[in-house]
Amino acid sequence: MMRSTTTSSKTKNTLTRIGSVLFWLLVWEVAARAIGEEIILVSPVRVITNLSHMVVTAPFWSAVGFSFLRIAGGFFLATILGMILAALAYVATPVRILLSPLMKAIKAIPVASFIILVLLWVPSRNLSICISFLMVFPIIYTNVLEGLDATSAELIEMADLFRIPPAKRITSIYLSQVMPFFRSACSLGLGLAWKSGIAAEVIGIPVGSMGENLYQAKVFLDTPDLFSWTLVIVLVSVLFEHVVLALIDRAVQALERA
C-alpha cells in the first residue's frame, strides 16, 4: 500500500513537472507570435527545427565535445584539489590559515576579471578549464571543510577509545559526515562550472567551442542559432549534473551498506 502511494506521488510529480515545462513553452510560443520578429524572439518550434539540422553535423558534436571535456575537466580538477586541501586544512591549522585569504580572494574577484587575467597566461582553448576550476574550487574546499568540522566529537572520541584504524575512520565516520556537504557543493559547483566556462569561451572565443558558436550567433544576429546553442548548453549541463549527483548518491548508499 505504501509502495503504491509512493509510486502514485512520483507519477503525479512527474506529470506536474512535464505540465509546467509545457506551460512555459506555450508562453514562449505565444510571446514569439505576438512579437512577430524572429530576430528578437524566435519560437520554440523554430528552435527545435534549427537544432534538428545542427545535430546531424560533425562540427556540432565537435563543439559539444570540446567544451564538455574542458569544463568537466576543470570541475573534476577543482573537486579533487578542493577535497585534498580541505582534508589538509582540517588536520593542520597552519594550512587552514594559509588558504583562508586565497579562498576569500577567489570568491570576491568577479568572473570577468578572472577571464581577462587568465587570458594573459594561457591559450584561449584552455581558458574554460581554468575558469571552471577557479569557480568550483573554493566551493568544494569550503563545503568539505565545513563537513569535516561538523563531524561529531563523540564519534571521534569513540574511535580513539576503540582504536579504530585510520582507513576505517575515514569510511565509517568522516565520509558519511562529509558526503551531504560534498553533494551540496557539487550541485552548486556544476551549475557554476558551466556558466563560467561558457562565459569564458564567449570572451576568449576558442575555435570550435560552444562559446565561439554563441559568439558567432550574436555577431550575425542569428537568433535561432543563439537559442539552439543555449538550449544545448542547458541540456548538457543538466544531464552532466544528474549523472554526477547520481554517482555521488550511489557512493553514499554503498558507504551506508559498508
C-alpha positions, 0 to 999 in steps of 0.5 A: 500500500505504501509502495503504491502511494509512493509510486502514485506521488512520483507519477503525479510529480512527474506529470506536474513537472512535464505540465509546467515545462509545457506551460512555459513553452506555450508562453514562449510560443505565444510571446514569439507570435505576438512579437512577430520578429524572429530576430528578437524572439524566435519560437520554440518550434523554430528552435527545435527545427534549427537544432534538428539540422545542427545535430546531424553535423560533425562540427556540432558534436565537435563543439559539444565535445570540446567544451564538455571535456574542458569544463568537466575537466576543470570541475573534476580538477577543482573537486579533487584539489578542493577535497585534498586541501580541505582534508589538509586544512582540517588536520593542520591549522597552519594550512587552514590559515594559509588558504583562508585569504586565497579562498576569500580572494577567489570568491570576491574577484568577479568572473570577468576579471578572472577571464581577462587575467587568465587570458594573459597566461594561457591559450584561449582553448584552455581558458574554460578549464581554468575558469571552471576550476577557479569557480568550483574550487573554493566551493568544494574546499569550503563545503568539505571543510565545513563537513569535516568540522561538523563531524561529531566529537563523540564519534571521534572520541569513540574511535580513539577509545576503540582504536579504530584504524585510520582507513576505517575512520575515514569510511565509517565516520568522516565520509558519511559526515562529509558526503551531504556537504560534498553533494551540496557543493557539487550541485552548486559547483556544476551549475557554476562550472558551466556558466563560467566556462561558457562565459569564458569561451564567449570572451576568449572565443576558442575555435570550435567551442560552444562559446565561439558558436554563441559568439558567432550567433550574436555577431550575425544576429542569428537568433535561432542559432543563439537559442539552439546553442543555449538550449544545448548548453542547458541540456548538457549541463543538466544531464552532466549534473544528474549523472554526477549527483547520481554517482555521488548518491550511489557512493553514499548508499554503498558507504551506508551498506559498508 
